[in-house]
C-alpha cells in the first residue's frame, strides 16, 4: 500500500505516474478524506490540550467542560476510524507505480518483444494439440475430472504423470544447485493478512478460493501462487542486511477461480482451477531490484534453454502488468498447435510495494531503516511446460520424445508411445 505522506508531498507526480496504469482512481475523494482526517487530528490535539490544562488547574468549575471535551474526543475518534477505513479501501486498491523503463500502454497489444530464442520445430505433418496427444495416449482425462470434480480440472496418468513430476524435480534441482535458491515446502493455505501483504486482497478477492475451517477462525485461502507464502516469510520483520539477498523456490499446486476468463482456453490444460508451478521469490535491498529481476528472468529462461524449447521474452506495458509489479518480463513458449507463443512465466519486480504492506524492513549501510525490495517469478509453470514438451516433441505417430535433460528423471525413458 502506498504511503499517504509520500502521496501528499508528490501528489501531481504520483497521479501522473498512475495514469499509465489505465485505471480509474478517485483522487479527489482520496485528497478530501486525507484533508478531513488531518482537520480532525488538529481538532483532537486542541481539545486534548484544553483537557490537560483543566486537569492541571484542578478547577472544579471546569469539570463539566472536561466531560464535554472527552465526549467530543470520542466522537472525533469514531469519525477518524470511519475515514481511515475509507482511506485504506482506496489505498489498498491502488496498484504499484510503473518503473520508468516500462512502456506506456493499455493491454497486451502494447507489450514490447525483447528477443526470440531457439528454433521453432518444423513438422512434416499437422501437429496435434496437447489435449489430443494426451487423450490419444490415454494419459490425460478431462471427462473423468469433470465427473469427479468439475470443469477446468484434469487427471494426468501413467508416463505423463511421471513426466509432470520429472519437470518439477528437474526445475527444483536447477534452481537449488545452480541458481542458488533455497527450497521450501510451504503451507498451501494463506491467511487473509498474508494475501493482503502480496496484493491478492482486496483487489482480486473474486479470483480466490476461500476455505472455511470453522466459524471462529481467521479467513483462509488456497494459495493462488507460492509467491504469497514465500514472500510472507519475512512479514513483520527487520531483516539483517547480511542475510540479503534471500532467494526461495517452491513447487506447489496453485488454485485460482479464473473469474475473468470464462470462455477462454476452455479446452486442455492452459487455464485450469488447479495447476502446478515452481515459484521463485527474492528479497533484496531496494536499490537492487532491477538487477535481481534480470537475474531471476535469466534463471527462468535457462530452464527453457536446457529443455531446448523455443520462446520469446516480452517486456509488459504499464496497462498489462500485475497489481503489485513495477516492472515485468513475460516469457512465452512456442505452442505448435496454436502457431503462437503462450505465457509460461512472468517475472516481476515489486520494489517496496509488498514490503510496505507486510512491514518488512532492513537497516542499510548508513543504519537507515528501509523497506526491502521483493520479486517473484515462475520458474516455470509446470503444466504449461508439460504442454510445450508434448507439442514441440511430438512425433507423427503420436508418440512423445523425452527431452534429453529429463531422461534421467524418467528412468532413462526416451519416448512415450501409444500402447
C-alpha positions in Angstrom: 0.0 0.0 0.0 1.3 3.5 -0.8 2.4 5.8 1.9 -0.2 8.7 2.2 2.5 11.1 3.4 4.5 10.5 0.2 1.4 10.8 -2.0 0.6 14.1 -0.2 4.1 15.6 -0.9 4.3 14.4 -4.5 0.6 14.3 -5.5 0.8 15.5 -9.1 3.7 13.2 -10.0 2.0 10.3 -8.2 -1.2 10.9 -10.1 0.6 11.3 -13.4 2.6 8.0 -12.9 -0.6 6.1 -12.2 -2.3 7.4 -15.3 0.0 5.0 -17.2 -1.9 2.2 -15.5 -5.1 3.0 -17.3 -7.2 2.6 -14.2 -10.0 4.7 -12.6 -9.0 6.1 -9.2 -11.0 8.8 -7.4 -8.1 11.0 -6.4 -10.4 13.8 -5.3 -12.0 11.5 -2.7 -8.6 10.4 -1.5 -7.4 14.0 -1.0 -10.7 15.1 0.6 -10.6 12.2 3.0 -7.0 12.9 3.9 -7.8 16.6 4.4 -10.8 15.8 6.7 -8.6 13.4 8.7 -5.9 15.9 9.3 -8.5 18.5 10.3 -9.9 16.0 12.9 -6.4 15.4 14.2 -5.9 19.1 14.6 -9.2 19.5 16.5 -8.4 16.5 18.7 -5.0 17.9 19.6 -6.6 21.3 20.6 -9.2 19.5 22.7 -6.6 17.2 24.4 -4.5 20.3 25.3 -7.5 22.0 26.8 -8.4 18.9 28.8 -4.8 18.7 30.0 -4.8 22.3 31.1 -8.1 21.8 33.0 -6.6 18.8 34.8 -3.6 20.8 35.8 -5.7 23.7 37.1 -7.8 21.5 39.4 -10.6 24.0 38.9 -13.8 22.1 39.9 -16.0 24.6 37.9 -14.4 23.3 34.7 -15.1 19.5 35.4 -18.3 19.7 33.3 -16.3 21.2 30.4 -13.8 18.4 30.8 -16.5 15.8 30.4 -17.8 17.6 27.3 -14.3 17.6 25.8 -14.0 13.8 26.5 -17.2 13.2 24.6 -16.1 15.4 21.7 -12.8 13.5 21.5 -14.7 10.2 21.5 -16.8 11.4 18.5 -13.7 12.5 16.7 -12.0 9.1 17.2 -15.2 7.4 15.8 -15.1 9.8 12.8 -11.4 9.1 12.3 -12.0 5.3 12.3 -14.6 5.7 9.5 -12.3 7.9 7.5 -9.4 5.5 8.0 -11.5 2.6 6.7 -12.4 4.6 3.6 -8.8 5.7 3.1 -7.5 2.2 3.4 -10.0 0.9 1.0 -8.9 3.4 -1.7 -5.2 2.9 -0.9 -5.4 -0.9 -0.9 -6.8 -0.8 -4.4 -4.2 1.5 -5.9 -1.6 -0.6 -7.9 2.2 -0.1 -7.9 3.7 2.7 -9.9 5.3 1.5 -13.2 9.1 1.9 -13.4 10.3 4.5 -15.9 11.6 1.6 -18.1 8.1 0.3 -18.6 6.4 1.2 -21.9 3.1 3.0 -21.6 0.2 1.0 -22.9 -3.3 -0.3 -22.2 -3.1 -4.1 -22.8 -1.0 -6.9 -24.3 -1.0 -5.3 -27.7 1.3 -2.6 -26.3 3.8 -5.0 -24.9 7.4 -4.9 -26.2 9.1 -8.0 -27.6 12.7 -8.1 -26.4 14.0 -11.2 -28.3 13.1 -14.6 -29.6 15.2 -17.7 -28.7 15.5 -21.2 -30.0 14.3 -22.8 -33.3 10.6 -23.4 -34.0 10.2 -27.0 -34.9 9.2 -27.9 -38.5 6.9 -30.8 -38.8 6.1 -32.9 -42.0 2.6 -33.4 -40.5 -0.1 -31.3 -38.9 0.9 -31.0 -35.2 -1.8 -32.0 -32.7 -2.7 -30.1 -29.6 -1.5 -31.3 -26.2 -5.0 -32.5 -25.2 -5.4 -34.5 -28.4 -2.0 -36.1 -27.8 -2.7 -36.8 -24.2 -6.1 -38.3 -24.8 -4.8 -40.5 -27.7 -2.1 -41.7 -25.3 -4.8 -42.4 -22.7 -2.9 -40.3 -20.2 -4.9 -37.1 -20.0 -8.5 -37.5 -18.9 -10.7 -34.4 -18.8 -14.0 -36.2 -18.8 -13.2 -38.2 -15.6 -12.1 -34.9 -13.9 -15.4 -33.3 -14.9 -17.3 -36.2 -13.3 -15.3 -36.3 -10.0 -14.7 -32.5 -9.6 -15.9 -30.3 -12.4 -14.6 -28.3 -15.4 -11.1 -27.0 -15.7 -9.5 -30.0 -13.9 -7.7 -33.0 -15.4 -6.4 -36.4 -14.5 -2.7 -36.8 -15.6 -1.8 -40.5 -15.7 1.0 -43.0 -16.3 4.1 -41.8 -18.1 2.6 -38.3 -18.4 2.3 -38.1 -14.6 5.9 -39.2 -14.4 6.9 -36.5 -16.9 5.0 -33.9 -14.9 6.9 -34.9 -11.8 10.2 -35.1 -13.7 9.7 -31.5 -14.9 9.1 -30.3 -11.4 12.1 -32.2 -9.9 14.4 -31.0 -12.8 13.4 -27.4 -12.2 13.9 -27.6 -8.5 17.4 -29.2 -8.9 18.5 -26.5 -11.3 17.2 -23.6 -9.2 18.7 -25.0 -6.0 22.1 -26.4 -7.2 22.9 -23.9 -9.9 20.8 -20.8 -9.3 21.3 -20.5 -5.5 17.6 -20.7 -4.4 16.6 -22.2 -1.0 14.0 -24.9 -1.4 10.9 -24.5 0.7 7.9 -26.8 1.1 5.3 -24.3 2.3 1.7 -24.5 3.6 -0.9 -24.4 0.8 -3.3 -22.2 2.8 -2.7 -18.4 3.4 -4.2 -16.1 5.9 -6.2 -13.0 4.9 -3.3 -10.9 6.1 -0.7 -12.8 4.0 -2.9 -12.4 0.9 -3.2 -8.7 1.6 0.6 -8.4 2.0 1.4 -9.6 -1.5 -1.6 -7.7 -3.1 -4.1 -10.6 -3.8 -6.5 -8.9 -1.4 -8.7 -6.9 -1.5 -8.4 -6.2 -5.2 -8.6 -9.9 -6.5 -10.8 -11.5 -3.9 -13.2 -12.8 -6.5 -10.5 -14.9 -8.0 -9.5 -16.7 -4.8 -10.7 -20.0 -3.3 -11.6 -19.3 0.4 -11.6 -22.2 2.8 -13.8 -22.2 5.9 -12.1 -24.2 8.8 -14.5 -23.1 11.5 -16.7 -20.1 12.3 -14.2 -18.6 14.8 -11.0 -18.9 12.7 -9.4 -16.2 10.6 -10.2 -16.3 6.9 -8.0 -18.8 4.9 -7.4 -19.1 1.2 -5.9 -21.7 -1.0 -2.7 -20.2 -2.4 -3.1 -18.8 -6.0 0.7 -19.0 -6.2 3.5 -19.9 -3.8 4.6 -16.3 -4.0 2.1 -15.4 -1.3 3.6 -17.8 1.3 7.3 -17.4 0.3 7.2 -13.6 0.3 5.4 -13.5 3.7 8.2 -15.5 5.3 9.7 -12.1 6.1 6.4 -10.4 7.1 6.7 -8.0 10.2 10.4 -8.4 10.3 13.5 -6.2 10.3 15.8 -8.4 8.1 19.5 -8.5 8.8 21.3 -6.7 5.9 23.9 -9.6 5.9 21.1 -12.1 5.0 20.2 -10.3 1.8 19.6 -11.3 -0.9 17.2 -14.1 0.3 16.1 -16.4 -2.6 13.4 -19.1 -2.2 11.9 -21.7 -4.5 8.9 -23.9 -4.1 7.0 -26.4 -6.2 3.3 -26.4 -5.3 -0.2 -26.8 -6.5 -1.9 -23.4 -7.1 -5.6 -22.6 -7.1 -7.4 -19.8 -9.0 -11.1 -19.3 -10.0 -10.0 -17.7 -13.2 -13.1 -15.4 -12.6 -12.4 -13.1 -15.6 -11.5 -15.8 -18.1 -14.8 -17.7 -18.7 -14.9 -18.7 -22.4 -11.2 -18.5 -22.8 -9.0 -21.6 -23.2 -11.8 -23.9 -22.1 -10.1 -27.0 -23.8 -7.0 -28.5 -22.4 -4.6 -27.5 -19.6 -3.8 -23.9 -20.5 -6.2 -22.3 -17.9 -7.2 -24.5 -15.0 -8.5 -24.0 -11.5 -5.7 -26.2 -10.1 -2.2 -26.2 -11.6 1.4 -26.8 -10.6 4.1 -24.2 -10.6 7.7 -23.8 -9.5 7.9 -20.3 -8.0 10.9 -18.1 -7.4 10.9 -15.3 -4.8 13.7 -12.9 -3.9 14.0 -10.5 -1.0 16.7 -7.8 -1.7 17.9 -4.4 -0.9 15.5 -2.0 -2.5 18.2 -0.5 -4.7 19.0 -3.9 -6.2 15.5 -4.8 -7.5 16.1 -4.3 -11.2 19.4 -6.3 -11.2 17.7 -9.1 -9.4 14.8 -9.0 -12.0 17.3 -9.6 -14.8 18.9 -12.4 -12.8 15.6 -14.1 -12.0 14.4 -13.9 -15.6 17.6 -15.5 -16.7 17.1 -18.3 -14.2 13.6 -18.9 -15.7 14.7 -18.8 -19.3 17.6 -21.0 -18.5 15.1 -23.8 -17.9 13.7 -23.5 -21.4 17.2 -23.4 -22.9 18.0 -26.7 -21.2 14.7 -28.2 -22.4 15.5 -26.8 -25.9 12.1 -25.2 -26.2 11.6 -22.1 -28.4 10.5 -19.0 -26.6 10.4 -15.2 -26.5 11.0 -12.6 -23.8 8.4 -9.8 -23.5 8.5 -6.5 -21.5 5.0 -5.8 -20.3 3.5 -2.4 -20.8 2.0 -0.3 -17.9 -1.5 -1.5 -18.5 -0.8 -5.2 -18.7 1.4 -5.6 -15.5 0.2 -7.3 -12.4 -1.2 -5.2 -9.5 2.0 -5.3 -7.3 4.6 -5.0 -10.1 6.8 -2.1 -11.0 8.3 -4.0 -14.0 7.5 -7.4 -15.5 9.0 -9.7 -18.1 6.8 -12.4 -19.5 8.4 -15.5 -21.1 6.3 -17.1 -23.8 6.9 -20.6 -25.1 6.0 -21.7 -28.6 2.9 -23.8 -28.9 2.8 -25.6 -32.4 -0.9 -26.4 -32.5 -1.8 -22.8 -32.0 1.1 -21.4 -34.1 1.9 -18.8 -31.4 3.7 -18.1 -28.2 1.9 -18.6 -24.9 3.0 -17.3 -21.4 4.9 -19.8 -19.4 6.5 -17.5 -16.8 6.1 -14.0 -15.5 8.9 -12.4 -13.5 8.2 -9.2 -11.7 10.0 -6.6 -9.5 7.6 -5.2 -6.9 10.1 -2.7 -5.4 8.8 -1.8 -1.9 5.1 -2.2 -2.7 4.6 -5.5 -1.0 7.1 -4.9 1.8 5.3 -1.7 2.8 2.1 -3.8 3.2 4.0 -6.5 5.0 6.0 -4.1 7.2 9.3 -5.8 6.2 12.4 -3.6 6.6 16.2 -3.7 7.0 18.9 -1.3 8.1 21.2 -0.1 5.3 24.9 0.6 5.5 24.1 4.1 7.0 21.9 2.4 9.6 18.7 3.9 8.0 15.6 1.8 8.2 14.4 0.9 4.7 11.7 -1.3 3.2 13.1 -4.4 1.4 12.5 -5.0 -2.3 10.6 -8.1 -3.3 10.5 -10.0 -6.6 8.6 -13.1 -7.8 8.6 -15.2 -10.9 7.6 -18.6 -12.3 10.5 -20.9 -12.8 8.4 -22.3 -14.6 4.6 -23.2 -14.7 4.8 -27.0 -14.7 1.5 -27.6 -16.6 2.4 -25.3 -19.4 5.9 -26.8 -19.6 4.3 -30.2 -19.9 2.1 -28.8 -22.7 5.2 -27.3 -24.5 7.1 -30.6 -24.3 4.2 -32.6 -25.6 3.6 -30.4 -28.6 7.2 -29.5 -29.5 8.5 -33.1 -29.1 5.6 -34.9 -30.7 6.2 -37.5 -33.5 4.0 -38.3 -36.5 2.7 -41.5 -34.8 1.5 -39.6 -31.7 4.4 -40.5 -29.5 6.4 -38.0 -27.5 10.2 -37.9 -27.4 11.5 -37.1 -24.0 14.0 -34.1 -23.9 17.5 -35.4 -23.1 17.8 -33.3 -19.9 14.7 -35.0 -18.5 15.5 -38.6 -19.2 17.5 -39.2 -16.0 14.3 -38.2 -14.1 12.2 -40.7 -16.1 14.2 -43.9 -15.6 16.0 -43.1 -18.9 12.8 -43.4 -20.9 13.4 -41.9 -24.3 9.8 -41.9 -25.7 6.2 -42.1 -24.5 4.2 -44.1 -27.0 0.7 -45.3 -27.6 0.3 -48.8 -26.2 
